[in-house]
């Protein structure tokens, strides 16, 4: 009787939960944000609508690349993820996926990304994908994250690569336009992430991760958010004359950028007064700002100016 029960017992994890766990390894919400910057840049590079297959191939390759980098990140950070409330449900912490399986999965996605982009887009796009994975895993996760309060500033470079990949997939080269947008995402990353680190300051402190919000006072972090928000918006305006961009992009860049700056100043003022910081307001406004800006990047070239 006991052998019969043992033979028919359900596995520890159902197929659906395992699939969900592997998807979670890729951090799909992060991938969504990265792809928001890829497709509009392809439209800008084409000065029109690129071939649908090229867009699909680039988006898929970019998703594989980002998923690989994120999975490697979870493998490396599994020792501190169980110390933070916001990461305790990750698959490597719960045991739904083993470290070896996750490592194989991350490697497969990374190799698949490079091969896919090389075959179906351009060699330059494939090499940029490899560079993005390497930068995020080696420079940010292994080196900067646990050692420097500037981890997000320089580690955020990995998140800037999708704009280069999108442009390279269309043209096979790079130009000033994607470099300006690279700079925009680079400057945007700190004021986007620092409010999140303020919200989860105790988590990072428990894990001994020196995020700026852990090692510096709230007013100083708020001031840095303000400065980087201003720099982000200023960089976005450089595209108007270089691309060149029309009325739609100009209005969106200044309008949404102004809102992003105002929210950043409000965070700083709350920090100075010792009030409840409500940092997630800036976090969410930063996402909305970047989304609107890149939507304008993609729509503006299609309008008959």
Backbone as CSV, one residue per row, in Angstrom:
resi,resn,N_x,N_y,N_z,CA_x,CA_y,CA_z,C_x,C_y,C_z
1,UNK,0.844,-1.205,0.000,0.000,0.000,0.000,0.869,1.241,0.000
2,UNK,1.910,1.251,0.826,2.768,2.422,0.915,3.517,2.664,-0.367
3,UNK,3.922,1.542,-1.056,4.628,1.712,-2.324,3.723,2.285,-3.376
4,UNK,2.424,1.891,-3.334,1.462,2.417,-4.303,1.257,3.906,-4.107
5,UNK,1.142,4.304,-2.847,0.972,5.724,-2.552,2.196,6.495,-2.996
6,UNK,3.381,5.936,-2.727,4.629,6.592,-3.112,4.736,6.737,-4.609
7,UNK,4.273,5.718,-5.343,4.394,5.739,-6.799,3.485,6.764,-7.428
8,UNK,2.378,7.062,-6.767,1.415,7.989,-7.364,1.474,9.369,-6.738
9,UNK,2.412,9.562,-5.836,2.491,10.861,-5.157,2.836,11.962,-6.145
10,UNK,2.304,13.125,-5.925,2.558,14.260,-6.810,3.971,14.764,-6.625
11,UNK,4.603,15.261,-7.676,5.945,15.810,-7.544,5.939,17.041,-6.655
12,UNK,7.129,17.392,-6.175,7.233,18.524,-5.259,6.746,19.811,-5.903
13,UNK,7.037,19.950,-7.181,6.617,21.157,-7.890,5.937,20.758,-9.191
14,UNK,4.763,21.336,-9.459,4.061,21.030,-10.692,4.783,21.650,-11.877
15,UNK,4.460,21.169,-13.069,5.080,21.704,-14.281,4.833,23.201,-14.399
16,UNK,3.610,23.608,-14.090,3.272,25.024,-14.186,4.086,25.887,-13.242
17,UNK,4.301,25.397,-12.024,5.063,26.186,-11.064,6.533,26.252,-11.452
18,UNK,7.052,25.164,-12.051,8.447,25.162,-12.497,8.641,26.153,-13.631
19,UNK,7.720,26.138,-14.590,7.793,27.089,-15.707,7.723,28.517,-15.178
20,UNK,6.821,28.750,-14.243,6.690,30.083,-13.649,7.970,30.493,-12.945
21,UNK,8.634,29.529,-12.295,9.877,29.819,-11.587,10.989,30.213,-12.561
22,UNK,11.074,29.518,-13.678,12.101,29.850,-14.665,11.828,31.210,-15.311
23,UNK,10.562,31.511,-15.537,10.211,32.835,-16.061,10.612,33.907,-15.052
24,UNK,10.383,33.632,-13.782,10.742,34.593,-12.727,12.241,34.859,-12.701
25,UNK,13.042,33.863,-13.054,14.494,34.052,-13.091,14.903,35.161,-14.055
26,UNK,14.116,35.390,-15.073,14.455,36.382,-16.097,14.043,37.796,-15.712
27,UNK,13.311,37.957,-14.599,12.786,39.260,-14.176,11.992,39.917,-15.312
28,UNK,10.853,39.340,-15.682,10.099,39.820,-16.852,9.697,41.291,-16.791
29,UNK,9.454,41.838,-15.586,9.077,43.249,-15.507,10.243,44.139,-15.931
30,UNK,11.460,43.717,-15.608,12.635,44.475,-16.038,12.787,44.387,-17.548
31,UNK,12.545,43.203,-18.104,12.646,43.017,-19.557,11.658,43.916,-20.286
32,UNK,10.451,44.024,-19.757,9.439,44.888,-20.371,9.959,46.311,-20.522
33,UNK,10.575,46.813,-19.479,11.065,48.184,-19.496,12.204,48.343,-20.506
34,UNK,13.075,47.344,-20.597,14.185,47.418,-21.543,13.681,47.403,-22.980
35,UNK,12.667,46.598,-23.256,12.163,46.500,-24.620,11.393,47.750,-25.031
36,UNK,10.877,48.487,-24.038,10.217,49.761,-24.340,11.190,50.717,-25.020
37,UNK,12.479,50.575,-24.709,13.475,51.458,-25.313,14.011,50.922,-26.641
38,UNK,13.787,49.651,-26.934,14.376,49.043,-28.127,13.593,49.359,-29.395
39,UNK,12.306,49.078,-29.389,11.500,49.213,-30.609,11.432,50.656,-31.104
40,UNK,11.193,51.657,-30.236,11.176,53.033,-30.744,12.484,53.456,-31.412
41,UNK,13.604,52.978,-30.867,14.890,53.320,-31.477,15.010,52.700,-32.859
42,UNK,14.438,51.523,-33.054,14.446,50.897,-34.380,13.654,51.735,-35.385
43,UNK,12.531,52.289,-34.928,11.734,53.166,-35.800,12.529,54.417,-36.150
44,UNK,13.210,54.979,-35.157,14.017,56.173,-35.400,15.145,55.870,-36.379
45,UNK,15.787,54.724,-36.223,16.883,54.350,-37.127,16.398,54.174,-38.556
46,UNK,15.205,53.629,-38.706,14.630,53.389,-40.036,14.002,54.653,-40.596
47,UNK,13.698,55.616,-39.714,12.892,56.804,-40.067,11.572,56.357,-40.675
48,UNK,11.051,55.293,-40.123,9.812,54.683,-40.575,9.632,53.365,-39.855
49,UNK,8.730,52.534,-40.349,8.494,51.253,-39.705,9.467,50.207,-40.236
50,UNK,10.287,49.603,-39.382,11.168,48.529,-39.830,10.346,47.303,-40.220
51,UNK,10.970,46.368,-40.910,10.292,45.127,-41.265,9.842,44.420,-39.988
52,UNK,8.623,43.903,-40.002,8.043,43.291,-38.810,8.913,42.150,-38.281
53,UNK,9.467,41.336,-39.191,10.293,40.224,-38.741,11.550,40.716,-38.028
54,UNK,12.134,41.798,-38.519,13.332,42.328,-37.871,13.008,42.804,-36.458
55,UNK,11.853,43.435,-36.297,11.444,43.887,-34.962,11.249,42.695,-34.030
56,UNK,10.551,41.678,-34.523,10.309,40.484,-33.707,11.626,39.816,-33.325
57,UNK,12.519,39.675,-34.299,13.807,39.015,-34.051,14.632,39.802,-33.030
58,UNK,14.616,41.115,-33.150,15.395,41.951,-32.230,14.809,41.919,-30.826
59,UNK,13.500,41.999,-30.731,12.836,41.956,-29.423,13.089,40.611,-28.743
60,UNK,12.984,39.524,-29.497,13.216,38.207,-28.926,14.670,38.065,-28.482
61,UNK,15.586,38.497,-29.326,16.998,38.428,-28.961,17.317,39.275,-27.745
62,UNK,16.726,40.462,-27.688,16.936,41.336,-26.534,16.358,40.749,-25.261
63,UNK,15.188,40.104,-25.376,14.570,39.476,-24.207,15.430,38.328,-23.693
64,UNK,15.982,37.541,-24.611,16.872,36.445,-24.209,18.115,36.985,-23.514
65,UNK,18.662,38.071,-24.045,19.855,38.680,-23.461,19.582,39.184,-22.049
66,UNK,18.518,39.952,-21.893,18.177,40.486,-20.572,17.831,39.369,-19.601
67,UNK,17.098,38.359,-20.089,16.744,37.230,-19.243,17.964,36.474,-18.764
68,UNK,18.939,36.319,-19.632,20.188,35.657,-19.260,20.908,36.431,-18.167
69,UNK,21.067,37.739,-18.364,21.763,38.569,-17.377,21.053,38.531,-16.025
70,UNK,19.728,38.600,-16.047,18.968,38.586,-14.800,19.058,37.238,-14.085
71,UNK,19.057,36.150,-14.856,19.180,34.825,-14.251,20.561,34.638,-13.627
72,UNK,21.604,35.087,-14.322,22.955,35.044,-13.742,22.988,35.844,-12.434
73,UNK,22.333,36.986,-12.446,22.276,37.841,-11.262,21.659,37.105,-10.076
74,UNK,20.578,36.363,-10.331,19.923,35.633,-9.244,20.797,34.495,-8.729
75,UNK,21.547,33.864,-9.621,22.452,32.797,-9.180,23.514,33.376,-8.245
76,UNK,24.094,34.481,-8.641,25.174,35.097,-7.861,24.669,35.677,-6.547
77,UNK,23.479,36.262,-6.583,22.952,36.960,-5.399,22.083,36.097,-4.504
78,UNK,22.050,34.803,-4.741,21.153,33.959,-3.947,21.492,33.980,-2.457
79,UNK,22.756,34.284,-2.123,23.141,34.304,-0.711,22.592,35.513,0.031
80,UNK,22.326,36.597,-0.690,21.770,37.775,-0.016,20.274,37.945,-0.281
81,UNK,19.762,37.260,-1.312,18.336,37.400,-1.617,17.457,36.888,-0.481
82,UNK,17.931,35.861,0.248,17.107,35.336,1.345,17.110,36.261,2.563
83,UNK,17.978,37.278,2.557,18.046,38.226,3.665,17.111,39.417,3.473
84,UNK,16.599,39.584,2.259,15.772,40.761,1.953,14.329,40.341,1.698
85,UNK,13.402,41.052,2.316,11.984,40.715,2.173,11.526,40.747,0.720
86,UNK,12.017,41.712,-0.048,11.537,41.873,-1.416,12.055,40.791,-2.354
87,UNK,13.033,40.007,-1.928,13.598,38.981,-2.814,13.475,37.570,-2.241
88,UNK,12.788,37.424,-1.113,12.709,36.109,-0.477,11.865,35.100,-1.248
89,UNK,11.083,35.567,-2.200,10.248,34.644,-2.976,10.883,34.250,-4.306
90,UNK,12.122,34.659,-4.535,12.789,34.297,-5.777,13.050,32.793,-5.834
91,UNK,13.029,32.209,-7.034,13.080,30.748,-7.186,14.277,30.071,-6.530
92,UNK,15.432,30.734,-6.517,16.603,30.115,-5.914,16.557,30.173,-4.389
93,UNK,15.778,31.092,-3.859,15.606,31.179,-2.408,14.593,30.139,-1.944
94,UNK,13.517,29.979,-2.689,12.469,29.027,-2.320,12.845,27.592,-2.652
95,UNK,13.865,27.403,-3.487,14.285,26.058,-3.855,13.551,25.486,-5.046
96,UNK,12.731,26.296,-5.714,12.010,25.810,-6.886,12.957,25.503,-8.047
97,UNK,14.083,26.198,-8.083,15.107,25.954,-9.102,16.450,25.834,-8.393
98,UNK,17.256,24.858,-8.789,18.566,24.689,-8.178,19.566,25.660,-8.797
99,UNK,20.639,26.005,-8.079,21.649,26.904,-8.634,22.241,26.390,-9.943
100,UNK,22.507,25.091,-10.031,23.083,24.531,-11.258,22.109,24.659,-12.417
101,UNK,20.845,24.345,-12.174,19.837,24.455,-13.232,19.690,25.898,-13.685
102,UNK,19.714,26.820,-12.729,19.597,28.239,-13.070,20.809,28.703,-13.872
103,UNK,21.990,28.202,-13.518,23.208,28.572,-14.237,23.161,28.063,-15.674
104,UNK,22.711,26.844,-15.853,22.573,26.283,-17.202,21.545,27.081,-17.996
105,UNK,20.452,27.418,-17.347,19.387,28.194,-17.988,19.903,29.554,-18.429
106,UNK,20.629,30.243,-17.549,21.169,31.569,-17.865,22.155,31.491,-19.030
107,UNK,23.011,30.485,-19.001,24.001,30.319,-20.070,23.318,30.030,-21.402
108,UNK,22.309,29.178,-21.372,21.576,28.837,-22.596,20.915,30.074,-23.194
109,UNK,20.275,30.880,-22.355,19.639,32.105,-22.843,20.671,33.057,-23.437
110,UNK,21.817,33.183,-22.770,22.847,34.102,-23.246,23.420,33.685,-24.587
111,UNK,23.778,32.422,-24.702,24.302,31.913,-25.971,23.234,32.018,-27.060
112,UNK,22.008,31.669,-26.691,20.910,31.760,-27.658,20.700,33.177,-28.153
113,UNK,20.820,34.155,-27.249,20.644,35.556,-27.628,21.680,35.983,-28.670
114,UNK,22.948,35.675,-28.386,24.028,36.098,-29.284,23.885,35.432,-30.650
115,UNK,23.636,34.123,-30.649,23.496,33.391,-31.915,22.285,33.897,-32.690
116,UNK,21.182,34.073,-32.004,19.939,34.520,-32.650,20.122,35.888,-33.295
117,UNK,20.662,36.840,-32.551,20.834,38.187,-33.086,21.848,38.197,-34.225
118,UNK,22.896,37.392,-34.126,23.902,37.328,-35.196,23.276,36.824,-36.492
119,UNK,22.446,35.796,-36.392,21.855,35.172,-37.574,20.723,36.011,-38.157
120,UNK,19.869,36.550,-37.293,18.644,37.170,-37.785,18.653,38.696,-37.778
121,UNK,19.675,39.309,-37.171,19.760,40.773,-37.249,21.131,41.151,-37.816
122,UNK,22.041,41.605,-36.961,23.386,41.965,-37.431,24.431,41.492,-36.426
123,UNK,25.655,41.238,-36.879,26.719,40.840,-35.945,26.950,41.872,-34.849
124,UNK,26.843,43.165,-35.179,27.058,44.195,-34.167,26.020,44.095,-33.060
125,UNK,24.763,43.864,-33.417,23.715,43.710,-32.406,24.014,42.521,-31.501
126,UNK,24.527,41.435,-32.084,24.867,40.247,-31.302,26.006,40.533,-30.333
127,UNK,27.029,41.237,-30.794,28.166,41.563,-29.928,27.759,42.513,-28.809
128,UNK,26.860,43.431,-29.116,26.356,44.335,-28.076,25.558,43.571,-27.025
129,UNK,24.813,42.566,-27.466,24.081,41.719,-26.532,25.041,41.002,-25.589
130,UNK,26.113,40.466,-26.138,27.124,39.801,-25.320,27.750,40.793,-24.332
131,UNK,28.018,42.005,-24.809,28.581,43.028,-23.938,27.648,43.404,-22.806
132,UNK,26.351,43.482,-23.091,25.373,43.831,-22.059,25.331,42.774,-20.963
133,UNK,25.320,41.507,-21.370,25.301,40.423,-20.382,26.566,40.471,-19.524
134,UNK,27.709,40.593,-20.194,28.975,40.625,-19.469,29.067,41.780,-18.505
135,UNK,28.602,42.949,-18.933,28.677,44.130,-18.069,27.807,43.963,-16.834
136,UNK,26.584,43.482,-17.028,25.663,43.349,-15.898,26.141,42.296,-14.905
137,UNK,26.652,41.194,-15.436,27.062,40.098,-14.565,28.390,40.392,-13.879
138,UNK,29.392,40.799,-14.657,30.742,40.954,-14.117,30.928,42.308,-13.427
139,UNK,30.630,43.395,-14.152,30.904,44.726,-13.615,29.943,45.094,-12.488
140,UNK,28.644,44.874,-12.725,27.673,45.267,-11.693,27.537,44.225,-10.591
141,UNK,27.108,42.990,-10.961,26.755,42.007,-9.938,27.964,41.509,-9.149
142,UNK,29.030,41.143,-9.857,30.186,40.568,-9.176,31.099,41.612,-8.544
143,UNK,31.181,42.791,-9.151,32.162,43.761,-8.682,31.555,44.906,-7.887
144,UNK,30.662,45.684,-8.516,30.220,46.939,-7.926,29.137,46.801,-6.863
145,UNK,28.191,45.915,-7.056,26.982,45.911,-6.229,27.279,45.846,-4.747
146,UNK,28.225,45.017,-4.339,28.493,44.835,-2.909,29.684,45.654,-2.422
147,UNK,30.249,46.472,-3.311,31.472,47.168,-2.940,31.390,48.690,-2.982
148,UNK,30.476,49.241,-3.768,30.496,50.682,-3.985,29.106,51.287,-3.923
149,UNK,29.007,52.462,-3.335,27.734,53.183,-3.312,27.366,53.714,-4.691
150,UNK,28.327,53.685,-5.622,28.062,54.094,-7.000,27.675,52.901,-7.873
151,UNK,27.288,51.806,-7.236,26.976,50.591,-7.987,25.918,50.807,-9.066
152,UNK,24.874,51.542,-8.728,23.788,51.736,-9.682,24.210,52.671,-10.819
153,UNK,25.039,53.655,-10.506,25.457,54.611,-11.537,26.148,53.900,-12.690
154,UNK,27.181,53.136,-12.361,27.953,52.474,-13.411,27.353,51.144,-13.817
155,UNK,26.759,50.443,-12.872,26.112,49.176,-13.214,24.930,49.365,-14.138
156,UNK,24.317,50.560,-14.057,23.168,50.841,-14.905,23.486,50.905,-16.380
157,UNK,24.768,50.943,-16.726,25.159,50.971,-18.142,24.589,49.772,-18.885
158,UNK,24.507,48.633,-18.196,23.972,47.431,-18.848,22.565,47.658,-19.378
159,UNK,21.779,48.442,-18.655,20.418,48.712,-19.087,20.319,49.696,-20.233
160,UNK,21.454,50.291,-20.622,21.469,51.235,-21.735,21.694,50.541,-23.074
161,UNK,22.160,49.301,-23.035,22.516,48.598,-24.260,21.347,48.367,-25.225
162,UNK,20.103,48.158,-24.752,19.013,47.914,-25.702,18.850,48.992,-26.768
163,UNK,19.131,50.255,-26.435,18.994,51.292,-27.461,20.061,51.111,-28.545
164,UNK,21.237,50.674,-28.150,22.292,50.423,-29.131,21.972,49.186,-29.965
165,UNK,21.452,48.154,-29.301,21.103,46.917,-30.002,20.009,47.182,-31.034
166,UNK,18.996,47.957,-30.643,17.917,48.271,-31.581,18.411,49.012,-32.800
167,UNK,19.266,50.005,-32.589,19.809,50.779,-33.712,20.695,49.900,-34.592
168,UNK,21.563,49.115,-33.950,22.483,48.258,-34.705,21.745,47.182,-35.491
169,UNK,20.615,46.712,-34.970,19.844,45.696,-35.676,19.300,46.230,-37.001
170,UNK,19.008,47.517,-37.043,18.465,48.139,-38.259,19.571,48.568,-39.213
171,UNK,20.616,49.185,-38.679,21.622,49.821,-39.534,22.935,49.049,-39.628
172,UNK,23.202,48.177,-38.655,24.482,47.483,-38.632,25.620,48.357,-38.158
173,UNK,25.292,49.531,-37.634,26.312,50.471,-37.160,25.735,51.277,-36.008
174,UNK,26.508,52.248,-35.522,26.032,53.147,-34.471,26.162,54.586,-34.947
175,UNK,25.471,55.494,-34.274,25.478,56.906,-34.658,25.231,57.740,-33.403
176,UNK,25.158,59.069,-33.598,24.971,59.955,-32.453,23.607,59.762,-31.789
177,UNK,22.571,59.487,-32.583,21.234,59.360,-32.013,21.161,58.277,-30.928
178,UNK,21.607,57.040,-31.211,21.549,56.047,-30.134,22.485,56.352,-28.979
179,UNK,23.582,57.053,-29.258,24.489,57.398,-28.163,23.844,58.406,-27.216
180,UNK,23.063,59.338,-27.766,22.344,60.294,-26.921,21.299,59.568,-26.071
181,UNK,20.571,58.642,-26.688,19.567,57.896,-25.940,20.211,56.951,-24.924
182,UNK,21.379,56.443,-25.244,22.171,55.673,-24.279,22.459,56.545,-23.052
183,UNK,22.869,57.796,-23.307,23.161,58.735,-22.222,21.913,59.028,-21.410
184,UNK,20.772,59.161,-22.080,19.508,59.421,-21.374,19.209,58.299,-20.385
185,UNK,19.285,57.052,-20.856,18.986,55.913,-19.979,20.023,55.803,-18.865
186,UNK,21.284,56.103,-19.190,22.352,56.069,-18.186,22.071,57.058,-17.056
187,UNK,21.707,58.280,-17.410,21.434,59.308,-16.405,20.117,59.058,-15.677
188,UNK,19.173,58.420,-16.361,17.861,58.140,-15.785,17.914,57.041,-14.725
189,UNK,18.821,56.086,-14.868,18.832,54.913,-13.990,18.999,55.255,-12.510
190,UNK,19.948,56.120,-12.105,20.059,56.437,-10.672,18.800,57.067,-10.067
191,UNK,18.204,58.102,-10.683,16.999,58.657,-10.055,15.789,57.727,-10.159
192,UNK,15.890,56.719,-10.997,14.850,55.698,-11.045,15.032,54.692,-9.916
193,UNK,16.266,54.265,-9.685,16.511,53.176,-8.730,16.733,53.657,-7.307
194,UNK,17.337,54.819,-7.119,17.600,55.280,-5.755,16.339,55.424,-4.916
195,UNK,15.217,55.926,-5.457,13.993,55.946,-4.648,13.564,54.546,-4.212
196,UNK,13.747,53.558,-5.101,13.423,52.179,-4.724,14.315,51.712,-3.581
197,UNK,15.589,52.086,-3.631,16.508,51.694,-2.553,16.173,52.428,-1.253
198,UNK,15.571,53.619,-1.359,15.103,54.305,-0.160,13.932,53.550,0.456
199,UNK,13.055,53.059,-0.390,11.887,52.300,0.084,12.326,51.011,0.784
200,UNK,13.358,50.354,0.239,13.812,49.079,0.793,15.182,49.215,1.457
201,UNK,15.387,50.348,2.098,16.669,50.634,2.726,17.056,49.553,3.738
202,UNK,16.119,49.132,4.576,16.417,48.132,5.600,16.816,46.802,4.976
203,UNK,16.175,46.452,3.869,16.528,45.217,3.175,17.991,45.231,2.758
204,UNK,18.376,46.314,2.103,19.758,46.407,1.621,20.743,46.478,2.779
205,UNK,20.356,47.144,3.845,21.227,47.222,5.012,21.422,45.844,5.639
206,UNK,20.345,45.060,5.724,20.435,43.712,6.282,21.352,42.818,5.459
207,UNK,21.386,43.071,4.145,22.212,42.261,3.251,23.602,42.864,3.049
208,UNK,23.877,43.973,3.725,25.172,44.666,3.623,25.489,45.093,2.190
209,UNK,24.458,45.519,1.483,24.645,46.053,0.124,24.693,47.583,0.238
210,UNK,25.790,48.221,-0.153,25.969,49.661,0.082,25.249,50.562,-0.921
211,UNK,23.933,50.365,-1.043,23.174,51.280,-1.882,23.279,52.684,-1.280
212,UNK,23.145,53.696,-2.121,23.324,55.071,-1.661,22.410,55.393,-0.487
213,UNK,21.188,54.873,-0.527,20.235,55.156,0.550,20.650,54.525,1.875
214,UNK,21.526,53.531,1.828,21.998,52.876,3.052,23.143,53.658,3.675
215,UNK,24.038,54.163,2.850,25.276,54.778,3.370,25.210,56.301,3.437
216,UNK,24.170,56.907,2.878,24.037,58.361,2.903,22.681,58.768,3.468
217,UNK,22.590,60.004,3.900,21.337,60.500,4.479,20.281,60.695,3.402
218,UNK,19.026,60.697,3.822,17.920,60.868,2.881,18.002,62.192,2.116
219,UNK,18.328,63.329,2.773,18.449,64.576,2.006,19.524,64.517,0.925
220,UNK,20.642,63.853,1.216,21.702,63.755,0.216,21.256,62.885,-0.953
221,UNK,20.582,61.788,-0.650,20.062,60.933,-1.726,19.042,61.709,-2.554
222,UNK,18.164,62.443,-1.868,17.168,63.240,-2.579,17.798,64.272,-3.488
223,UNK,18.871,64.903,-3.023,19.574,65.883,-3.847,20.170,65.216,-5.083
224,UNK,20.747,64.040,-4.918,21.316,63.318,-6.060,20.233,62.944,-7.073
225,UNK,19.067,62.569,-6.563,17.942,62.248,-7.456,17.566,63.473,-8.279
226,UNK,17.514,64.632,-7.637,17.178,65.882,-8.333,18.208,66.184,-9.428
227,UNK,19.477,66.106,-9.083,20.540,66.441,-10.041,20.513,65.510,-11.245
228,UNK,20.327,64.229,-10.998,20.301,63.277,-12.114,19.029,63.417,-12.944
229,UNK,17.922,63.769,-12.314,16.690,63.996,-13.073,16.860,65.174,-14.034
230,UNK,17.446,66.257,-13.544,17.717,67.408,-14.414,18.654,67.019,-15.554
231,UNK,19.688,66.262,-15.235,20.646,65.851,-16.262,19.987,64.952,-17.297
232,UNK,19.086,64.081,-16.853,18.375,63.191,-17.775,17.556,63.986,-18.778
233,UNK,16.785,64.930,-18.278,15.927,65.731,-19.155,16.773,66.576,-20.108
234,UNK,17.850,67.149,-19.607,18.735,67.938,-20.470,19.304,67.079,-21.585
235,UNK,19.714,65.854,-21.262,20.264,64.960,-22.280,19.216,64.604,-23.325
236,UNK,17.968,64.423,-22.886,16.906,64.068,-23.832,16.669,65.170,-24.857
237,UNK,16.900,66.422,-24.460,16.680,67.544,-25.382,17.762,67.627,-26.458
238,UNK,18.900,66.987,-26.219,19.959,66.982,-27.229,19.504,66.300,-28.512
239,UNK,18.577,65.356,-28.382,18.129,64.594,-29.547,17.340,65.448,-30.527
240,UNK,16.750,66.533,-30.040,15.892,67.364,-30.897,16.656,67.888,-32.108
241,UNK,17.868,68.355,-31.883,18.637,68.901,-32.992,19.442,67.881,-33.755
242,UNK,19.767,66.768,-33.116,20.637,65.776,-33.760,19.850,64.847,-34.669
243,UNK,18.670,64.404,-34.242,17.968,63.359,-34.985,17.493,63.746,-36.381
244,UNK,16.870,64.842,-36.677,16.215,65.782,-35.754,14.822,65.277,-35.388
245,UNK,14.323,65.760,-34.261,12.993,65.369,-33.810,12.029,66.526,-34.010
246,UNK,10.732,66.183,-34.081,9.716,67.194,-34.349,9.015,67.690,-33.103
247,UNK,7.825,68.254,-33.320,7.072,68.887,-32.239,6.653,67.879,-31.173
248,UNK,6.175,66.706,-31.602,5.681,65.726,-30.635,6.766,65.362,-29.624
249,UNK,7.938,64.969,-30.114,9.005,64.588,-29.198,9.394,65.756,-28.302
250,UNK,9.494,66.938,-28.865,9.911,68.107,-28.087,8.944,68.385,-26.944
251,UNK,7.640,68.318,-27.246,6.625,68.587,-26.226,6.652,67.511,-25.143
252,UNK,6.734,66.246,-25.557,6.739,65.146,-24.587,7.999,65.190,-23.732
253,UNK,9.147,65.426,-24.360,10.408,65.467,-23.612,10.378,66.557,-22.542
254,UNK,9.869,67.721,-22.900,9.832,68.819,-21.934,8.703,68.660,-20.918
255,UNK,7.548,68.206,-21.390,6.402,68.068,-20.488,6.586,66.951,-19.468
256,UNK,6.862,65.751,-19.957,7.045,64.631,-19.031,8.319,64.796,-18.221
257,UNK,9.333,65.385,-18.847,10.575,65.649,-18.125,10.366,66.627,-16.991
258,UNK,9.560,67.651,-17.235,9.257,68.615,-16.182,8.550,67.965,-15.009
259,UNK,7.627,67.063,-15.322,6.902,66.340,-14.264,7.864,65.471,-13.451
260,UNK,8.777,64.782,-14.128,9.776,63.949,-13.464,10.642,64.795,-12.527
261,UNK,11.040,65.954,-12.992,11.865,66.851,-12.168,11.086,67.349,-10.952
262,UNK,9.827,67.718,-11.149,8.998,68.205,-10.035,8.863,67.123,-8.958
263,UNK,8.594,65.887,-9.382,8.471,64.797,-8.407,9.783,64.579,-7.663
264,UNK,10.898,64.737,-8.355,12.208,64.583,-7.719,12.432,65.670,-6.672
265,UNK,12.058,66.902,-7.010,12.195,68.001,-6.050,11.295,67.778,-4.834
266,UNK,10.109,67.250,-5.048,9.206,66.983,-3.928,9.817,65.954,-2.979
267,UNK,10.449,64.928,-3.536,11.125,63.943,-2.696,12.224,64.602,-1.866
268,UNK,12.986,65.465,-2.502,14.075,66.156,-1.811,13.547,67.038,-0.688
269,UNK,12.475,67.758,-0.963,11.896,68.629,0.052,11.338,67.832,1.234
270,UNK,10.713,66.697,0.945,10.207,65.847,2.036,11.358,65.332,2.895
271,UNK,12.469,64.997,2.237,13.640,64.517,2.966,14.208,65.619,3.863
272,UNK,14.268,66.841,3.361,14.790,67.960,4.144,13.922,68.242,5.364
273,UNK,12.592,68.072,5.203,11.672,68.366,6.307,11.491,67.180,7.256
274,UNK,12.103,66.039,6.900,11.977,64.863,7.743,10.616,64.213,7.679
275,UNK,9.877,64.446,6.608,8.549,63.875,6.445,8.645,62.476,5.842
276,UNK,7.477,61.832,5.722,7.418,60.541,5.039,7.897,60.743,3.599
277,UNK,8.897,59.976,3.183,9.538,60.220,1.889,8.649,59.880,0.696
278,UNK,7.819,58.848,0.814,7.008,58.379,-0.313,7.853,58.256,-1.573
279,UNK,8.990,57.543,-1.508,9.913,57.503,-2.654,9.357,56.797,-3.875
280,UNK,8.375,55.923,-3.678,7.846,55.180,-4.824,7.108,56.077,-5.804
281,UNK,6.723,57.271,-5.370,6.124,58.221,-6.306,7.128,58.594,-7.394
282,UNK,8.357,58.825,-6.999,9.398,59.143,-7.974,9.733,57.914,-8.803
283,UNK,9.791,56.759,-8.169,10.082,55.510,-8.876,9.080,55.289,-10.004
284,UNK,7.800,55.397,-9.681,6.772,55.164,-10.700,6.735,56.285,-11.737
285,UNK,6.954,57.514,-11.310,6.967,58.614,-12.270,8.148,58.479,-13.233
286,UNK,9.260,57.920,-12.759,10.414,57.737,-13.637,10.103,56.728,-14.735
287,UNK,9.364,55.677,-14.387,8.982,54.673,-15.389,8.041,55.285,-16.417
288,UNK,7.062,56.043,-15.931,6.122,56.695,-16.845,6.852,57.680,-17.757
289,UNK,7.781,58.434,-17.188,8.557,59.390,-17.977,9.314,58.700,-19.101
290,UNK,10.046,57.642,-18.762,10.859,56.971,-19.789,9.968,56.340,-20.851
291,UNK,8.845,55.778,-20.430,7.919,55.169,-21.390,7.374,56.208,-22.360
292,UNK,6.925,57.348,-21.834,6.394,58.410,-22.699,7.468,58.957,-23.627
293,UNK,8.676,59.132,-23.106,9.759,59.675,-23.919,10.064,58.767,-25.100
294,UNK,10.161,57.465,-24.847,10.511,56.555,-25.938,9.330,56.280,-26.865
295,UNK,8.121,56.379,-26.371,6.973,56.344,-27.282,7.054,57.506,-28.262
296,UNK,7.436,58.661,-27.772,7.594,59.830,-28.642,8.737,59.613,-29.629
297,UNK,9.806,58.954,-29.185,10.923,58.637,-30.088,10.427,57.783,-31.251
298,UNK,9.528,56.834,-30.946,9.034,55.935,-31.981,7.938,56.512,-32.859
299,UNK,7.150,57.424,-32.313,6.022,57.978,-33.080,6.433,59.186,-33.903
300,UNK,7.293,60.026,-33.366,7.667,61.269,-34.021,8.170,61.084,-35.457
301,UNK,9.025,60.097,-35.741,9.513,59.941,-37.126,8.426,59.526,-38.110
302,UNK,7.305,59.038,-37.593,6.231,58.579,-38.482,5.275,59.697,-38.861
303,UNK,5.398,60.849,-38.207,4.474,61.952,-38.460,4.980,62.830,-39.617
304,UNK,4.054,63.352,-40.396,4.434,64.159,-41.591,4.784,65.604,-41.239
305,UNK,5.916,65.780,-40.574,6.302,67.155,-40.210,6.769,67.895,-41.451
